[in-house]
Amino acid sequence: MHKLLDKIFNFLYPVFRDWGMSRNFASYISLIFNIVILIALAYIIYYAAKFLLVTLTAVFAQRTKTKFDDYLIQNKTTRYTAYLIPFFFIYKAVPIILDKYEYWELMFGKIVGVYIVLLGLWIVRTVFNSLRDYLKQKPEYSDKPIDSFVQVIMIVLWIFGVALIISTLFGVKKGELLTILGTLSAIIILIFRDTILGFVSSVQVAINDMVRIGDWITMDKFGADGDVIEINLTTVKVRNFDNTITTIPTYALSSDSFQNWRGMQKSDGRRIKRHVLIKSSTIRFLNDDDLQQLRKVQLITAYIDSRQAEIEKYNDLRGVDKTLSLNGRNMTNLGLFRKYIMQYLTDHPGLNKNMHIMCRQLQSTAHGVPLEIYVFSSDKRWANYEYIMADIFDHVMASVAYFGLEIFELPSTIGKLE
Protein backbone atom coordinates (compact mmCIF):
# COMPACT_ATOMS: atom_id res chain seq x y z
CA MET A 1 0.00 0.00 0.00
CA HIS A 2 2.90 2.36 0.78
CA LYS A 3 4.32 1.97 -2.76
CA LEU A 4 0.91 2.63 -4.29
CA LEU A 5 0.43 5.81 -2.24
CA ASP A 6 3.97 6.88 -3.11
CA LYS A 7 3.16 6.61 -6.84
CA ILE A 8 -0.11 8.54 -6.42
CA PHE A 9 1.25 11.49 -4.46
CA ASN A 10 4.83 11.82 -5.76
CA PHE A 11 4.29 11.90 -9.52
CA LEU A 12 3.36 15.61 -9.70
CA TYR A 13 6.60 17.06 -8.33
CA PRO A 14 8.79 15.74 -11.19
CA VAL A 15 6.21 16.93 -13.73
CA PHE A 16 6.24 20.47 -12.30
CA ARG A 17 10.05 20.44 -12.30
CA ASP A 18 10.06 19.40 -15.95
CA TRP A 19 7.83 22.37 -16.68
CA GLY A 20 10.58 24.62 -15.42
CA MET A 21 9.24 25.48 -11.99
CA SER A 22 11.65 26.16 -9.15
CA ARG A 23 12.17 23.49 -6.50
CA ASN A 24 10.26 25.33 -3.73
CA PHE A 25 7.42 26.45 -6.00
CA ALA A 26 7.04 22.96 -7.46
CA SER A 27 7.03 21.55 -3.94
CA TYR A 28 4.24 23.86 -2.73
CA ILE A 29 2.12 23.42 -5.85
CA SER A 30 2.43 19.62 -5.67
CA LEU A 31 1.54 19.76 -1.95
CA ILE A 32 -1.66 21.71 -2.72
CA PHE A 33 -2.61 19.29 -5.50
CA ASN A 34 -1.82 16.29 -3.27
CA ILE A 35 -4.07 17.65 -0.49
CA VAL A 36 -6.90 18.09 -3.01
CA ILE A 37 -6.31 14.57 -4.33
CA LEU A 38 -6.21 13.22 -0.76
CA ILE A 39 -9.54 14.87 0.13
CA ALA A 40 -11.13 13.63 -3.11
CA LEU A 41 -9.90 10.07 -2.60
CA ALA A 42 -11.00 10.15 1.05
CA TYR A 43 -14.53 11.16 -0.03
CA ILE A 44 -14.61 8.43 -2.66
CA ILE A 45 -13.44 5.84 -0.14
CA TYR A 46 -16.01 7.11 2.39
CA TYR A 47 -18.96 6.85 0.00
CA ALA A 48 -17.79 3.44 -1.21
CA ALA A 49 -17.45 2.24 2.40
CA LYS A 50 -20.81 3.80 3.26
CA PHE A 51 -22.48 1.96 0.40
CA LEU A 52 -20.88 -1.35 1.30
CA LEU A 53 -21.27 -1.11 5.07
CA VAL A 54 -24.49 0.87 5.53
CA THR A 55 -26.65 0.13 2.49
CA LEU A 56 -25.69 -3.49 1.92
CA THR A 57 -25.69 -4.25 5.65
CA ALA A 58 -29.21 -2.83 5.97
CA VAL A 59 -30.39 -5.09 3.13
CA PHE A 60 -28.62 -8.06 4.71
CA ALA A 61 -30.13 -7.29 8.13
CA GLN A 62 -33.65 -7.37 6.73
CA ARG A 63 -33.11 -10.89 5.43
CA THR A 64 -31.65 -12.37 8.60
CA LYS A 65 -33.69 -13.73 11.51
CA THR A 66 -31.47 -12.34 14.26
CA LYS A 67 -32.12 -8.81 15.51
CA PHE A 68 -28.54 -8.10 16.55
CA ASP A 69 -27.61 -6.67 13.15
CA ASP A 70 -30.74 -4.49 13.31
CA TYR A 71 -29.48 -2.99 16.56
CA LEU A 72 -26.06 -2.41 14.96
CA ILE A 73 -27.78 -0.34 12.32
CA GLN A 74 -29.94 1.51 14.85
CA ASN A 75 -26.85 2.44 16.88
CA LYS A 76 -25.07 3.57 13.65
CA THR A 77 -22.16 1.15 14.04
CA THR A 78 -21.75 0.70 10.28
CA ARG A 79 -21.96 4.46 9.64
CA TYR A 80 -19.16 5.22 12.12
CA THR A 81 -17.10 2.37 10.67
CA ALA A 82 -17.52 3.97 7.24
CA TYR A 83 -15.95 7.14 8.70
CA LEU A 84 -13.02 5.15 10.08
CA ILE A 85 -11.85 3.65 6.76
CA PRO A 86 -11.04 6.96 4.96
CA PHE A 87 -9.24 8.22 8.08
CA PHE A 88 -7.00 5.15 8.01
CA PHE A 89 -6.27 6.06 4.40
CA ILE A 90 -5.45 9.66 5.43
CA TYR A 91 -3.29 8.43 8.32
CA LYS A 92 -1.20 6.36 5.87
CA ALA A 93 -1.06 9.10 3.23
CA VAL A 94 -0.08 12.05 5.44
CA PRO A 95 3.58 10.93 5.98
CA ILE A 96 4.02 10.63 2.19
CA ILE A 97 2.38 13.98 1.33
CA LEU A 98 4.19 15.88 4.07
CA ASP A 99 7.46 14.01 3.73
CA LYS A 100 9.45 17.25 3.36
CA TYR A 101 7.48 19.07 6.09
CA GLU A 102 8.39 17.19 9.23
CA TYR A 103 6.64 19.56 11.66
CA TRP A 104 3.33 19.48 9.82
CA GLU A 105 3.67 15.76 9.22
CA LEU A 106 4.06 15.20 12.96
CA MET A 107 1.21 17.59 13.81
CA PHE A 108 -1.35 16.24 11.35
CA GLY A 109 -0.27 12.66 12.05
CA LYS A 110 -1.04 13.15 15.75
CA ILE A 111 -4.38 14.83 15.05
CA VAL A 112 -5.51 12.08 12.69
CA GLY A 113 -4.23 9.41 15.10
CA VAL A 114 -6.20 10.91 18.01
CA TYR A 115 -9.34 11.08 15.88
CA ILE A 116 -8.92 7.42 14.85
CA VAL A 117 -8.60 6.39 18.53
CA LEU A 118 -11.73 8.37 19.50
CA LEU A 119 -13.68 7.05 16.53
CA GLY A 120 -12.57 3.50 17.34
CA LEU A 121 -13.79 3.89 20.93
CA TRP A 122 -17.08 5.26 19.65
CA ILE A 123 -17.53 2.28 17.33
CA VAL A 124 -16.82 -0.13 20.18
CA ARG A 125 -19.38 1.76 22.27
CA THR A 126 -22.06 1.35 19.59
CA VAL A 127 -21.28 -2.38 19.38
CA PHE A 128 -21.72 -2.79 23.14
CA ASN A 129 -24.89 -0.68 23.07
CA SER A 130 -26.24 -2.94 20.33
CA LEU A 131 -25.33 -6.00 22.41
CA ARG A 132 -27.06 -4.42 25.42
CA ASP A 133 -30.26 -3.72 23.44
CA TYR A 134 -30.19 -7.22 21.97
CA LEU A 135 -29.78 -8.95 25.35
CA LYS A 136 -32.55 -6.86 26.90
CA GLN A 137 -34.96 -8.45 24.43
CA LYS A 138 -34.05 -11.90 25.72
CA PRO A 139 -36.32 -13.00 28.61
CA GLU A 140 -33.38 -14.46 30.55
CA TYR A 141 -31.51 -11.12 30.44
CA SER A 142 -34.35 -8.59 30.49
CA ASP A 143 -34.15 -8.07 34.26
CA LYS A 144 -30.33 -8.07 34.53
CA PRO A 145 -28.28 -4.84 35.06
CA ILE A 146 -26.63 -5.06 31.62
CA ASP A 147 -26.12 -1.28 31.51
CA SER A 148 -23.78 -1.50 34.49
CA PHE A 149 -21.50 -4.07 32.86
CA VAL A 150 -21.41 -2.16 29.56
CA GLN A 151 -20.47 1.02 31.40
CA VAL A 152 -17.68 -0.74 33.31
CA ILE A 153 -16.20 -2.12 30.08
CA MET A 154 -16.41 1.30 28.43
CA ILE A 155 -14.73 3.01 31.40
CA VAL A 156 -11.80 0.58 31.16
CA LEU A 157 -11.58 1.12 27.38
CA TRP A 158 -11.73 4.89 27.78
CA ILE A 159 -8.90 4.78 30.32
CA PHE A 160 -6.73 2.88 27.85
CA GLY A 161 -7.92 5.16 25.04
CA VAL A 162 -6.96 8.31 26.96
CA ALA A 163 -3.59 6.74 27.79
CA LEU A 164 -3.07 6.01 24.09
CA ILE A 165 -4.05 9.58 23.13
CA ILE A 166 -1.65 11.09 25.68
CA SER A 167 1.05 8.74 24.46
CA THR A 168 0.39 9.81 20.86
CA LEU A 169 0.29 13.56 21.55
CA PHE A 170 3.25 13.85 23.90
CA GLY A 171 5.37 10.88 22.88
CA VAL A 172 5.15 9.25 26.30
CA LYS A 173 5.82 5.53 26.32
CA LYS A 174 2.79 3.47 27.24
CA GLY A 175 4.65 1.68 30.05
CA GLU A 176 5.70 4.98 31.60
CA LEU A 177 2.17 6.32 31.24
CA LEU A 178 0.66 3.34 33.06
CA THR A 179 3.25 3.81 35.81
CA ILE A 180 2.17 7.43 36.21
CA LEU A 181 -1.49 6.42 36.28
CA GLY A 182 -0.68 3.84 38.97
CA THR A 183 1.02 6.55 41.00
CA LEU A 184 -2.06 8.72 40.64
CA SER A 185 -4.39 5.83 41.53
CA ALA A 186 -5.46 7.50 44.81
CA ILE A 187 -6.66 10.55 42.89
CA ILE A 188 -8.31 8.33 40.30
CA ILE A 189 -10.13 6.39 43.04
CA LEU A 190 -11.31 9.67 44.58
CA ILE A 191 -12.57 10.97 41.23
CA PHE A 192 -14.30 7.71 40.31
CA ARG A 193 -15.48 6.88 43.84
CA ASP A 194 -19.19 6.65 42.95
CA THR A 195 -18.38 4.70 39.80
CA ILE A 196 -16.26 2.14 41.70
CA LEU A 197 -18.89 1.81 44.45
CA GLY A 198 -21.57 1.47 41.79
CA PHE A 199 -19.61 -1.24 40.01
CA VAL A 200 -19.14 -3.24 43.23
CA SER A 201 -22.83 -2.82 44.07
CA SER A 202 -23.86 -3.84 40.55
CA VAL A 203 -21.90 -7.06 40.92
CA GLN A 204 -23.50 -7.71 44.33
CA VAL A 205 -26.97 -6.94 42.96
CA ALA A 206 -26.45 -9.31 40.02
CA ILE A 207 -24.88 -12.15 42.03
CA ASN A 208 -27.34 -11.98 44.94
CA ASP A 209 -30.31 -11.24 42.67
CA MET A 210 -31.34 -8.37 44.96
CA VAL A 211 -33.07 -6.21 42.36
CA ARG A 212 -34.19 -6.81 38.81
CA ILE A 213 -35.56 -4.46 36.20
CA GLY A 214 -39.34 -4.54 36.62
CA ASP A 215 -39.24 -5.19 40.39
CA TRP A 216 -41.46 -3.08 42.63
CA ILE A 217 -39.28 -1.65 45.39
CA THR A 218 -39.89 0.75 48.27
CA MET A 219 -37.05 2.86 49.66
CA ASP A 220 -38.33 5.49 52.07
CA LYS A 221 -34.96 7.22 52.42
CA PHE A 222 -35.09 8.33 48.78
CA GLY A 223 -38.88 8.55 48.47
CA ALA A 224 -38.96 5.65 45.99
CA ASP A 225 -42.06 3.49 45.68
CA GLY A 226 -42.53 1.97 42.25
CA ASP A 227 -41.04 -0.17 39.49
CA VAL A 228 -37.33 -0.32 38.65
CA ILE A 229 -36.93 0.79 35.03
CA GLU A 230 -33.15 1.03 34.75
CA ILE A 231 -30.05 -0.19 36.58
CA ASN A 232 -26.74 1.26 35.48
CA LEU A 233 -23.31 1.77 36.97
CA THR A 234 -24.07 4.77 39.17
CA THR A 235 -27.86 5.02 39.49
CA VAL A 236 -31.05 3.00 39.72
CA LYS A 237 -34.14 4.65 38.24
CA VAL A 238 -37.53 3.93 39.82
CA ARG A 239 -40.81 4.99 38.22
CA ASN A 240 -43.09 5.76 41.14
CA PHE A 241 -46.80 5.08 40.97
CA ASP A 242 -47.50 8.80 40.43
CA ASN A 243 -45.25 8.53 37.31
CA THR A 244 -42.44 10.56 38.86
CA ILE A 245 -38.90 9.21 38.52
CA THR A 246 -36.69 8.69 41.58
CA THR A 247 -32.94 8.21 41.08
CA ILE A 248 -31.13 6.12 43.69
CA PRO A 249 -27.33 5.64 43.87
CA THR A 250 -26.55 2.04 42.95
CA TYR A 251 -24.33 1.56 46.00
CA ALA A 252 -27.29 2.50 48.25
CA LEU A 253 -28.89 -0.86 47.37
CA SER A 254 -26.11 -2.67 49.22
CA SER A 255 -25.57 -0.14 52.02
CA ASP A 256 -29.17 0.83 52.91
CA SER A 257 -32.33 -1.18 53.50
CA PHE A 258 -35.15 -1.33 50.99
CA GLN A 259 -38.24 -3.43 50.38
CA ASN A 260 -38.57 -5.57 47.27
CA TRP A 261 -42.11 -6.73 46.50
CA ARG A 262 -41.06 -9.38 43.96
CA GLY A 263 -41.86 -12.23 46.36
CA MET A 264 -45.38 -10.95 46.85
CA GLN A 265 -45.91 -10.55 43.12
CA LYS A 266 -44.79 -14.13 42.51
CA SER A 267 -46.83 -15.56 45.39
CA ASP A 268 -50.45 -16.64 45.28
CA GLY A 269 -51.72 -13.68 47.30
CA ARG A 270 -50.94 -10.26 48.70
CA ARG A 271 -50.92 -9.89 52.46
CA ILE A 272 -53.47 -7.85 54.39
CA LYS A 273 -52.22 -7.15 57.91
CA ARG A 274 -54.20 -4.49 59.75
CA HIS A 275 -55.94 -4.16 63.10
CA VAL A 276 -58.73 -2.25 64.83
CA LEU A 277 -58.58 -1.16 68.46
CA ILE A 278 -61.43 -2.48 70.63
CA LYS A 279 -62.26 -0.40 73.69
CA SER A 280 -61.38 -2.70 76.59
CA SER A 281 -64.22 -1.40 78.82
CA THR A 282 -66.80 -2.86 76.40
CA ILE A 283 -65.50 -6.43 76.66
CA ARG A 284 -67.79 -8.59 78.84
CA PHE A 285 -69.31 -12.03 79.40
CA LEU A 286 -72.43 -12.89 77.40
CA ASN A 287 -75.66 -13.89 79.17
CA ASP A 288 -78.50 -16.00 77.80
CA ASP A 289 -80.36 -12.99 76.39
CA ASP A 290 -77.24 -11.87 74.54
CA LEU A 291 -76.70 -15.33 73.12
CA GLN A 292 -80.32 -15.58 72.07
CA GLN A 293 -80.00 -12.31 70.17
CA LEU A 294 -76.69 -13.26 68.56
CA ARG A 295 -78.12 -16.57 67.34
CA LYS A 296 -79.78 -14.47 64.64
CA VAL A 297 -76.32 -13.92 63.10
CA GLN A 298 -76.36 -16.79 60.63
CA LEU A 299 -72.60 -17.20 60.29
CA ILE A 300 -72.21 -18.16 63.95
CA THR A 301 -75.58 -19.72 64.82
CA ALA A 302 -74.27 -23.29 64.66
CA TYR A 303 -71.12 -22.31 66.55
CA ILE A 304 -73.10 -20.68 69.40
CA ASP A 305 -75.27 -23.77 69.81
CA SER A 306 -72.38 -26.24 69.86
CA ARG A 307 -70.19 -24.03 71.99
CA GLN A 308 -72.92 -23.27 74.50
CA ALA A 309 -73.77 -26.98 74.84
CA GLU A 310 -70.11 -27.75 75.51
CA ILE A 311 -69.87 -24.99 78.14
CA GLU A 312 -73.09 -26.03 79.91
CA LYS A 313 -71.94 -29.65 80.07
CA TYR A 314 -68.59 -28.56 81.53
CA ASN A 315 -70.25 -26.34 84.15
CA ASP A 316 -72.88 -28.96 85.11
CA LEU A 317 -70.25 -31.64 85.67
CA ARG A 318 -68.41 -29.38 88.09
CA GLY A 319 -71.46 -27.89 89.77
CA VAL A 320 -70.53 -24.36 88.88
CA ASP A 321 -72.59 -21.58 90.52
CA LYS A 322 -73.79 -19.52 87.57
CA THR A 323 -75.47 -16.84 89.68
CA LEU A 324 -72.16 -15.07 89.12
CA SER A 325 -71.07 -14.93 85.48
CA LEU A 326 -67.43 -15.06 86.45
CA ASN A 327 -67.71 -18.66 87.63
CA GLY A 328 -67.00 -21.52 85.26
CA ARG A 329 -66.65 -21.23 81.55
CA ASN A 330 -68.36 -18.48 79.55
CA MET A 331 -68.43 -16.88 76.17
CA THR A 332 -67.32 -13.27 75.76
CA ASN A 333 -68.52 -10.78 73.20
CA LEU A 334 -64.94 -10.28 71.93
CA GLY A 335 -64.32 -14.02 71.58
CA LEU A 336 -67.58 -14.50 69.70
CA PHE A 337 -66.82 -11.49 67.54
CA ARG A 338 -63.44 -13.02 66.63
CA LYS A 339 -65.19 -16.23 65.65
CA TYR A 340 -67.65 -14.28 63.53
CA ILE A 341 -64.85 -12.41 61.74
CA MET A 342 -63.01 -15.69 61.10
CA GLN A 343 -66.12 -17.15 59.52
CA TYR A 344 -66.68 -13.97 57.53
CA LEU A 345 -63.09 -14.07 56.22
CA THR A 346 -63.36 -17.75 55.34
CA ASP A 347 -66.42 -17.02 53.20
CA HIS A 348 -65.01 -13.85 51.61
CA PRO A 349 -64.60 -14.40 47.82
CA GLY A 350 -61.62 -12.03 47.51
CA LEU A 351 -59.28 -13.98 49.79
CA ASN A 352 -56.98 -16.89 48.99
CA LYS A 353 -58.27 -19.83 51.04
CA ASN A 354 -55.01 -21.78 50.60
CA MET A 355 -53.02 -19.20 52.55
CA HIS A 356 -53.23 -17.97 56.14
CA ILE A 357 -56.60 -16.69 57.31
CA MET A 358 -56.35 -15.36 60.83
CA CYS A 359 -58.12 -12.99 63.20
CA ARG A 360 -55.97 -12.63 66.30
CA GLN A 361 -55.87 -10.61 69.49
CA LEU A 362 -52.63 -8.72 70.14
CA GLN A 363 -51.08 -7.33 73.30
CA SER A 364 -53.37 -4.81 74.98
CA THR A 365 -52.34 -1.17 74.74
CA ALA A 366 -53.32 2.08 76.41
CA HIS A 367 -55.66 2.65 73.46
CA GLY A 368 -57.47 -0.66 73.69
CA VAL A 369 -57.17 -4.27 72.56
CA PRO A 370 -55.84 -4.66 68.99
CA LEU A 371 -57.82 -7.14 66.92
CA GLU A 372 -55.68 -7.95 63.90
CA ILE A 373 -56.76 -9.46 60.61
CA TYR A 374 -54.02 -11.41 58.83
CA VAL A 375 -55.08 -12.73 55.41
CA PHE A 376 -54.00 -12.74 51.75
CA SER A 377 -56.04 -11.28 48.90
CA SER A 378 -56.20 -13.45 45.80
CA ASP A 379 -56.05 -10.36 43.56
CA LYS A 380 -52.63 -8.67 43.86
CA ARG A 381 -53.37 -5.66 41.68
CA TRP A 382 -53.06 -2.53 43.78
CA ALA A 383 -56.50 -1.01 43.18
CA ASN A 384 -58.30 -4.34 43.63
CA TYR A 385 -56.20 -5.17 46.69
CA GLU A 386 -57.15 -1.86 48.33
CA TYR A 387 -60.81 -2.46 47.50
CA ILE A 388 -60.79 -5.94 49.09
CA MET A 389 -59.07 -4.63 52.23
CA ALA A 390 -61.47 -1.69 52.54
CA ASP A 391 -64.47 -4.00 52.03
CA ILE A 392 -63.30 -6.25 54.88
CA PHE A 393 -62.70 -3.44 57.36
CA ASP A 394 -65.89 -1.63 56.40
CA HIS A 395 -67.72 -4.74 57.48
CA VAL A 396 -65.62 -5.23 60.61
CA MET A 397 -66.22 -1.69 61.88
CA ALA A 398 -69.92 -1.82 61.07
CA SER A 399 -70.45 -5.18 62.82
CA VAL A 400 -68.65 -4.30 66.08
CA ALA A 401 -71.77 -2.69 67.58
CA TYR A 402 -73.85 -5.86 67.15
CA PHE A 403 -71.61 -7.58 69.72
CA GLY A 404 -71.77 -4.77 72.24
CA LEU A 405 -68.23 -3.66 71.46
CA GLU A 406 -66.82 -0.25 70.59
CA ILE A 407 -63.82 0.87 68.55
CA PHE A 408 -61.43 3.12 70.43
CA GLU A 409 -61.23 6.73 69.30
CA LEU A 410 -59.39 9.61 70.87
CA PRO A 411 -61.90 12.08 72.36
CA SER A 412 -62.37 15.25 70.38
CA THR A 413 -61.87 18.64 72.10
CA ILE A 414 -63.58 20.62 69.37
CA GLY A 415 -66.53 22.59 70.78
CA LYS A 416 -65.51 21.99 74.38
CA LEU A 417 -63.27 25.03 74.70
CA GLU A 418 -64.95 28.04 76.27
C-alpha positions, 0 to 999 in steps of 0.5 A: 500500500505504501508503494501505491500511495507513493506513486499517487502522491509523488508523480506531480513534483517531477512533472512540475520540475520538468515544466521549469518550476523552481524546486520550492514552488514545485514543492508547494504546488504539488503539496496543494494538489496532493491535499486536493487529491487526498480529500477527493480520494477520502470522499470516494473511499467514504462513499464506497465504504458507506455503500458497502457497510451501511446500504448493503448491511441494511439489506442483509439485516432485513433478510436475517432472523437475528435482531442483533444486526438491526441494533447495529444499524440503529446504533449507527455502528456501520456508519461510524465504521464507514468514517473510520476507513477513509481516516486510516487512508489519510493516516497512511497518506499524510507521511508521504504527502508531508514528507518534506514538512516534518513539523506538519507531518508530525502535527497532522499525524497526531491529530488524525491518530487521536481522531482514529482512537476516538472514533474506534472507541465510539464504534466499540461503544455502539457495538456494546450498546447494540449488544445491550439492546439485543440482550434486553430483548431476551427474557433471561436477560431482560431483568439483569443490570446489563447497563452497568457491565457495559459502562464498566467495560467502556470506562476501562476502554476509555482509560486505555484510550486516553492513555493512548491519546496522551502517548500519541500527543506527547510521545510518552511511552505506554509503560511509563504512562501506566506507571504514572497512572498507577502513582495517581491511583489515589486521585483516580479512586477519589474521582471515580469513587461513585463509579467504583462503588456502583460497580461493586454494588452492581456485581453484588446486585447481580450475584445476589439477585437483589433487584431486577428491572421490573421489580417493585421496590420501596425505599423510604430514604429516597422517596422511591415506591414503584417499578425499577426501570433502569439499573446502570453503573451509578444510578437506579431509576424507579418509576413511582406510581405517580409517574415521577422518577426517583434516582437512587445511587446504585451503592445504596442498594447494598448499604441501605435497606429497601423493600422488594415486593417481587416475592409478593408478586410471585406468590399466590396472594398479597398480604393484608395485615391491619388491626382495629382497636377495641375499647377494653371497657366494652368487653364482657361475658355474654348472658343468655339474652345476649346469646339468644339475640346473637343466634340471629347472626347466621354465620355463627348460629351453629357455633353458638349452639355447639359451643354453649352446649359444651360450656353447659356440660362442663359447668354442670359436671363441676357444679358451677354456681352460675349466679355469678357470670365469672364462675366456670366457663363463659363466652365473651362478646370479643371471643364471639366477635373473633369467631364471627370475623373468622367465619366472615373471612373464610367465606369472603370471595376475595381472599386466597383460602389456601393461605393464612386466614387469621383474626388474632388478638394482640397485646393490649395497649393504652388505646385498647385491645388490637384485633388484627386481621391477617389474610391474603387477597387473591387479587394482587393488583393494587386497586383491587387489593385496596378495594378488598381490604377496605371492604373487609374493614368496612364490614368489621367496623360496622359489625362491632356494635352488634356484639356490644363492642366499641372501637377506640377513638381519641376524644375530640376537644372541638366545641368543648373550649370556652 
